Amino acid sequence: MIREALFTDIDRIMHIWLTASTSAHDFITKEYWREKYGDVKHNYIPQAKSYVYVENGIIQGFVSIVDNKYLGAIFIDIDHQNRGVGRMLTDFVKEKYPVLSLTVYEKNKVAVGFYKKQGFKLAKCQVDKNTGEKELVMEWKASLK
């Protein structure tokens, strides 16, 4: 089941964010992610519209949308990856938001491939000023029916 995230979900969301971030981005130090934790928890997540995927009472993943168009985060608990949760969350937000954009590190090949399968197209390349890593800006637009 997908539902809007509640304030009481923040600790589970942050656990998923930190473990999945450090796992997926082994080319960036774990310390970087730990330093970002407070900002993500207290600023980013509260400002975003977030949705969680819950099964058997456990949040297995979440997606966050900023300004009704930026897919700022989609993270799946490492114990529940490769089970379709990311696709379900992506499909869910694509039904709600007709235009989405995101940034993804070029070295995160799994995520880049995932977004391509979900219909996102490369818009441009840039460098993340915080990490010095190359990132891809990708966009998706709903087709007219």
GROMACS elastic network, one bead per residue, 0.5 to 0.9 nm:
[ bonds ]
;  ai    aj funct       b0    kb
    1    52     6  0.81484   500
    1    53     6  0.56023   500
    1    54     6  0.52881   500
    1    55     6  0.63876   500
    2     5     6  0.89673   500
    2    51     6  0.65696   500
    2    52     6  0.55201   500
    2    54     6  0.62279   500
    2    55     6  0.88795   500
    2    62     6  0.88708   500
    2    88     6  0.84386   500
    2    89     6  0.74295   500
    2    92     6  0.79755   500
    3     6     6  0.88150   500
    3    50     6  0.87346   500
    3    51     6  0.54842   500
    3    52     6  0.56018   500
    3    53     6  0.67132   500
    3    54     6  0.77862   500
    4    49     6  0.77704   500
    4    50     6  0.60484   500
    4    52     6  0.62201   500
    4    53     6  0.89691   500
    5     8     6  0.82033   500
    5     9     6  0.63238   500
    5    10     6  0.81448   500
    5    13     6  0.88659   500
    5    49     6  0.79176   500
    5    50     6  0.53914   500
    5    52     6  0.55870   500
    5    62     6  0.81699   500
    6     9     6  0.52887   500
    6    10     6  0.74149   500
    6    50     6  0.85258   500
    6    51     6  0.86243   500
    6    52     6  0.88978   500
    7    10     6  0.58267   500
    7    46     6  0.82866   500
    8    11     6  0.73674   500
    8    12     6  0.86156   500
    9    12     6  0.56015   500
    9    13     6  0.61145   500
    9    14     6  0.86453   500
    9    52     6  0.86708   500
    9    59     6  0.82189   500
   10    14     6  0.59729   500
   10    15     6  0.85079   500
   10    41     6  0.72822   500
   10    45     6  0.81686   500
   10    46     6  0.89694   500
   11    14     6  0.51222   500
   11    15     6  0.61493   500
   11    16     6  0.86797   500
   11    41     6  0.84804   500
   12    15     6  0.50387   500
   12    16     6  0.62528   500
   12    17     6  0.85423   500
   12    58     6  0.89770   500
   12    59     6  0.70939   500
   12    60     6  0.89548   500
   13    16     6  0.52025   500
   13    17     6  0.60836   500
   13    18     6  0.86982   500
   13    41     6  0.88099   500
   13    45     6  0.89669   500
   13    52     6  0.83091   500
   13    59     6  0.77948   500
   13    60     6  0.89010   500
   13    61     6  0.75135   500
   13    62     6  0.69245   500
   13    75     6  0.86533   500
   14    18     6  0.60427   500
   14    19     6  0.85010   500
   14    37     6  0.76820   500
   14    40     6  0.81186   500
   14    41     6  0.66924   500
   15    18     6  0.53612   500
   15    19     6  0.61615   500
   15    20     6  0.83252   500
   15    77     6  0.82624   500
   16    19     6  0.54553   500
   16    20     6  0.57932   500
   16    21     6  0.81169   500
   16    59     6  0.89146   500
   16    60     6  0.79644   500
   16    61     6  0.70130   500
   16    62     6  0.83004   500
   16    75     6  0.66316   500
   16    76     6  0.64904   500
   16    77     6  0.50288   500
   16    78     6  0.75623   500
   17    20     6  0.54081   500
   17    21     6  0.57639   500
   17    22     6  0.85103   500
   17    37     6  0.87014   500
   17    61     6  0.88225   500
   17    62     6  0.86954   500
   17    73     6  0.85654   500
   17    74     6  0.85406   500
   17    75     6  0.60314   500
   17    76     6  0.78853   500
   17    77     6  0.79060   500
   18    21     6  0.51420   500
   18    22     6  0.61760   500
   18    23     6  0.84939   500
   18    30     6  0.89491   500
   18    33     6  0.67540   500
   18    34     6  0.74015   500
   18    37     6  0.73414   500
   19    22     6  0.54281   500
   19    23     6  0.61189   500
   19    24     6  0.86017   500
   19    77     6  0.74895   500
   19    78     6  0.71716   500
   20    23     6  0.50469   500
   20    24     6  0.59115   500
   20    25     6  0.82681   500
   20    75     6  0.63841   500
   20    76     6  0.67576   500
   20    77     6  0.63657   500
   20    78     6  0.60014   500
   21    24     6  0.53363   500
   21    25     6  0.58262   500
   21    26     6  0.84310   500
   21    30     6  0.85319   500
   21    33     6  0.71128   500
   21    75     6  0.78671   500
   22    25     6  0.53496   500
   22    26     6  0.61132   500
   22    27     6  0.89950   500
   22    28     6  0.77773   500
   22    29     6  0.77392   500
   22    30     6  0.57077   500
   22    33     6  0.68394   500
   23    26     6  0.60041   500
   23    30     6  0.89569   500
   23    78     6  0.80542   500
   24    27     6  0.85729   500
   24   108     6  0.66687   500
   24   110     6  0.83027   500
   24   111     6  0.83925   500
   25    28     6  0.56414   500
   25    29     6  0.81155   500
   25    30     6  0.85845   500
   25   105     6  0.83146   500
   25   107     6  0.80187   500
   25   108     6  0.65923   500
   26    29     6  0.68860   500
   26    30     6  0.78145   500
   26   108     6  0.88997   500
   27   107     6  0.77420   500
   27   108     6  0.87877   500
   27   133     6  0.88834   500
   28    31     6  0.84251   500
   28    32     6  0.69829   500
   28    33     6  0.81785   500
   28   131     6  0.73823   500
   28   133     6  0.85906   500
   29    32     6  0.54182   500
   29    33     6  0.71890   500
   30    33     6  0.53249   500
   30    34     6  0.63381   500
   30    35     6  0.87159   500
   31    35     6  0.60969   500
   31    36     6  0.86562   500
   32    35     6  0.51819   500
   32    36     6  0.64025   500
   32    37     6  0.88664   500
   32   131     6  0.84981   500
   33    36     6  0.50592   500
   33    37     6  0.62575   500
   34    37     6  0.51693   500
   34    38     6  0.80699   500
   35    38     6  0.70648   500
   35    39     6  0.81587   500
   36    39     6  0.54786   500
   36    40     6  0.61635   500
   36    41     6  0.86384   500
   37    40     6  0.52404   500
   37    41     6  0.60703   500
   37    42     6  0.85355   500
   38    41     6  0.50999   500
   38    42     6  0.58772   500
   38    43     6  0.78959   500
   39    42     6  0.53841   500
   39    43     6  0.53361   500
   39    44     6  0.64707   500
   39    45     6  0.87290   500
   40    43     6  0.55923   500
   40    45     6  0.58570   500
   40    46     6  0.84619   500
   41    44     6  0.63640   500
   41    45     6  0.57353   500
   41    46     6  0.73108   500
   42    45     6  0.68035   500
   42    46     6  0.64817   500
   42    47     6  0.87939   500
   43    46     6  0.56960   500
   43    47     6  0.62408   500
   43    48     6  0.88090   500
   44    47     6  0.53481   500
   44    48     6  0.63018   500
   44    66     6  0.88272   500
   45    48     6  0.51860   500
   45    49     6  0.76574   500
   45    50     6  0.72851   500
   45    64     6  0.73024   500
   46    49     6  0.77121   500
   46    50     6  0.84942   500
   47    66     6  0.72926   500
   47    67     6  0.89567   500
   48    64     6  0.57529   500
   48    65     6  0.54674   500
   48    67     6  0.75035   500
   48    68     6  0.87981   500
   48    72     6  0.81195   500
   49    63     6  0.83152   500
   49    64     6  0.54712   500
   49    65     6  0.51130   500
   49    66     6  0.64122   500
   49    67     6  0.83970   500
   49    68     6  0.80317   500
   50    62     6  0.68080   500
   50    63     6  0.55382   500
   50    65     6  0.62378   500
   50    66     6  0.87841   500
   50    73     6  0.87996   500
   51    61     6  0.85535   500
   51    62     6  0.55285   500
   51    63     6  0.54299   500
   51    64     6  0.64747   500
   51    65     6  0.86517   500
   51    89     6  0.78408   500
   51    93     6  0.86470   500
   52    59     6  0.63234   500
   52    60     6  0.74579   500
   52    61     6  0.57577   500
   52    63     6  0.65752   500
   52    64     6  0.88932   500
   52    89     6  0.78310   500
   53    58     6  0.82758   500
   53    59     6  0.56702   500
   53    60     6  0.57232   500
   53    61     6  0.53577   500
   53    62     6  0.60919   500
   53    63     6  0.86564   500
   53    76     6  0.89860   500
   53    85     6  0.71298   500
   53    86     6  0.89820   500
   53    88     6  0.82965   500
   53    89     6  0.70536   500
   54    57     6  0.59371   500
   54    58     6  0.52751   500
   54    60     6  0.58520   500
   54    61     6  0.75536   500
   55    58     6  0.53991   500
   55    59     6  0.66058   500
   55    60     6  0.70221   500
   56    59     6  0.84897   500
   59    62     6  0.77523   500
   59    77     6  0.82307   500
   60    75     6  0.87666   500
   60    76     6  0.59525   500
   60    77     6  0.53620   500
   60    78     6  0.86663   500
   60    79     6  0.82638   500
   60    80     6  0.62194   500
   60    81     6  0.85542   500
   60    85     6  0.75562   500
   61    74     6  0.74026   500
   61    75     6  0.55599   500
   61    77     6  0.56661   500
   61    80     6  0.80561   500
   61    81     6  0.88012   500
   61    85     6  0.68771   500
   61    86     6  0.73814   500
   61    89     6  0.81044   500
   62    73     6  0.76661   500
   62    74     6  0.56604   500
   62    75     6  0.56448   500
   62    76     6  0.65352   500
   62    77     6  0.88058   500
   62    85     6  0.89051   500
   62    86     6  0.82470   500
   62    89     6  0.71746   500
   63    71     6  0.74387   500
   63    72     6  0.76760   500
   63    73     6  0.53596   500
   63    75     6  0.65984   500
   63    76     6  0.87962   500
   63    86     6  0.84762   500
   63    89     6  0.64956   500
   63    90     6  0.76865   500
   63    93     6  0.81464   500
   64    70     6  0.83279   500
   64    71     6  0.60687   500
   64    72     6  0.55826   500
   64    73     6  0.50452   500
   64    74     6  0.64884   500
   65    68     6  0.60284   500
   65    69     6  0.65234   500
   65    70     6  0.54455   500
   65    72     6  0.56403   500
   65    73     6  0.72413   500
   65    93     6  0.81690   500
   65   100     6  0.86910   500
   66    69     6  0.61734   500
   66    71     6  0.65213   500
   66    72     6  0.62799   500
   67    70     6  0.63451   500
   68    71     6  0.85071   500
   68    96     6  0.89388   500
   68    97     6  0.66006   500
   68    99     6  0.84025   500
   68   100     6  0.80217   500
   69    97     6  0.65869   500
   69    98     6  0.79904   500
   69    99     6  0.58132   500
   69   101     6  0.63707   500
   69   102     6  0.87956   500
   70    73     6  0.88200   500
   70    99     6  0.83437   500
   70   100     6  0.54222   500
   70   102     6  0.57742   500
   70   103     6  0.89101   500
   71    74     6  0.74522   500
   71    93     6  0.87021   500
   71   100     6  0.62130   500
   71   101     6  0.58899   500
   71   102     6  0.51312   500
   71   103     6  0.81850   500
   72   101     6  0.83981   500
   72   102     6  0.62453   500
   72   103     6  0.77235   500
   73   102     6  0.83554   500
   74    86     6  0.71500   500
   74    89     6  0.78954   500
   74    90     6  0.80770   500
   75    78     6  0.87483   500
   75    86     6  0.74465   500
   76    79     6  0.82047   500
   76    80     6  0.65411   500
   76    81     6  0.58996   500
   76    82     6  0.89775   500
   76    85     6  0.70811   500
   76    86     6  0.66128   500
   77    80     6  0.53455   500
   77    81     6  0.63683   500
   78    81     6  0.54320   500
   80    83     6  0.63441   500
   80    84     6  0.88321   500
   80    85     6  0.76502   500
   81    84     6  0.74736   500
   81    85     6  0.71123   500
   81    86     6  0.78256   500
   82    85     6  0.74436   500
   82    86     6  0.80610   500
   83    86     6  0.80052   500
   83    87     6  0.88168   500
   84    87     6  0.52129   500
   84    88     6  0.61948   500
   84    89     6  0.87048   500
   85    88     6  0.51140   500
   85    89     6  0.62078   500
   85    90     6  0.85496   500
   86    89     6  0.51766   500
   86    90     6  0.60512   500
   86    91     6  0.85031   500
   86   114     6  0.87048   500
   87    90     6  0.50339   500
   87    91     6  0.59808   500
   87    92     6  0.84165   500
   87   114     6  0.84094   500
   87   118     6  0.74734   500
   88    91     6  0.51137   500
   88    92     6  0.60511   500
   88    93     6  0.88058   500
   89    93     6  0.64169   500
   89    94     6  0.86149   500
   90    93     6  0.53828   500
   90    94     6  0.61216   500
   90    95     6  0.87289   500
   90   118     6  0.75715   500
   91    94     6  0.50465   500
   91    95     6  0.63510   500
   91    96     6  0.89487   500
   91   118     6  0.81572   500
   92    95     6  0.53724   500
   92    96     6  0.67769   500
   92    97     6  0.89618   500
   93    96     6  0.50100   500
   93    97     6  0.58999   500
   93    98     6  0.86916   500
   93   100     6  0.87787   500
   94    97     6  0.52869   500
   94    98     6  0.63024   500
   94    99     6  0.77504   500
   94   100     6  0.76546   500
   94   140     6  0.85547   500
   94   141     6  0.84987   500
   94   142     6  0.73831   500
   95    98     6  0.70652   500
   95   142     6  0.84516   500
   97   100     6  0.67637   500
   97   141     6  0.87755   500
   97   142     6  0.82559   500
   98   140     6  0.81187   500
   98   141     6  0.57678   500
   98   142     6  0.50091   500
   98   143     6  0.84092   500
   99   139     6  0.75115   500
   99   140     6  0.58150   500
   99   142     6  0.63804   500
  100   120     6  0.85162   500
  100   138     6  0.84357   500
  100   139     6  0.57248   500
  100   140     6  0.52113   500
  100   141     6  0.64877   500
  100   142     6  0.88434   500
  101   120     6  0.80397   500
  101   123     6  0.89770   500
  101   137     6  0.70126   500
  101   138     6  0.55503   500
  101   140     6  0.62607   500
  101   141     6  0.87499   500
  102   120     6  0.88641   500
  102   136     6  0.81154   500
  102   137     6  0.57071   500
  102   138     6  0.54057   500
  102   139     6  0.65358   500
  102   140     6  0.89232   500
  103   135     6  0.62431   500
  103   136     6  0.54043   500
  103   138     6  0.61909   500
  103   139     6  0.89186   500
  104   107     6  0.85235   500
  104   108     6  0.71407   500
  104   111     6  0.72394   500
  104   112     6  0.67714   500
  104   134     6  0.86950   500
  104   135     6  0.53431   500
  104   136     6  0.53232   500
  104   137     6  0.67155   500
  104   138     6  0.78087   500
  105   108     6  0.53625   500
  105   109     6  0.81260   500
  105   111     6  0.83488   500
  105   112     6  0.78401   500
  105   128     6  0.84845   500
  105   133     6  0.68706   500
  105   134     6  0.60149   500
  105   136     6  0.61295   500
  105   137     6  0.89716   500
  106   109     6  0.65166   500
  106   111     6  0.88036   500
  106   112     6  0.69854   500
  106   125     6  0.87161   500
  106   133     6  0.79080   500
  106   134     6  0.58349   500
  106   135     6  0.50569   500
  106   136     6  0.59516   500
  107   110     6  0.86522   500
  107   112     6  0.84018   500
  107   133     6  0.82929   500
  107   134     6  0.77816   500
  107   135     6  0.80902   500
  108   111     6  0.55828   500
  108   112     6  0.62951   500
  108   113     6  0.87482   500
  109   112     6  0.50326   500
  109   113     6  0.60568   500
  109   114     6  0.84709   500
  110   113     6  0.52493   500
  110   114     6  0.61528   500
  110   115     6  0.87729   500
  111   115     6  0.61570   500
  111   116     6  0.85574   500
  112   115     6  0.52932   500
  112   116     6  0.62679   500
  112   117     6  0.87381   500
  112   136     6  0.84227   500
  113   116     6  0.51241   500
  113   117     6  0.62568   500
  113   118     6  0.86836   500
  114   117     6  0.51778   500
  114   118     6  0.63404   500
  114   119     6  0.89593   500
  114   120     6  0.89523   500
  115   119     6  0.64861   500
  115   120     6  0.54167   500
  115   121     6  0.80704   500
  115   138     6  0.80894   500
  116   119     6  0.52034   500
  116   120     6  0.50339   500
  116   121     6  0.64469   500
  116   122     6  0.84494   500
  116   138     6  0.87093   500
  117   120     6  0.73547   500
  118   140     6  0.85146   500
  119   139     6  0.83731   500
  119   140     6  0.62612   500
  119   141     6  0.85089   500
  120   138     6  0.57207   500
  120   139     6  0.50893   500
  120   141     6  0.80771   500
  121   137     6  0.84421   500
  121   138     6  0.51831   500
  121   139     6  0.52807   500
  121   140     6  0.63584   500
  122   125     6  0.80141   500
  122   136     6  0.67761   500
  122   137     6  0.60856   500
  122   139     6  0.65298   500
  123   136     6  0.75588   500
  123   137     6  0.54816   500
  123   138     6  0.52252   500
  123   139     6  0.63517   500
  124   135     6  0.87049   500
  124   136     6  0.60536   500
  124   137     6  0.52525   500
  124   138     6  0.72015   500
  125   134     6  0.70037   500
  125   135     6  0.58655   500
  125   137     6  0.60219   500
  125   138     6  0.89225   500
  126   133     6  0.85445   500
  126   134     6  0.57835   500
  126   135     6  0.54654   500
  126   136     6  0.64077   500
  126   137     6  0.75610   500
  127   130     6  0.87291   500
  127   131     6  0.81858   500
  127   132     6  0.59052   500
  127   133     6  0.55849   500
  127   135     6  0.57237   500
  127   136     6  0.84665   500
  128   131     6  0.56443   500
  128   132     6  0.52688   500
  128   133     6  0.54587   500
  128   134     6  0.61993   500
  128   135     6  0.63950   500
  129   132     6  0.53412   500
  129   133     6  0.77067   500
  130   133     6  0.81435   500
  131   134     6  0.86639   500
  142   145     6  0.87809   500
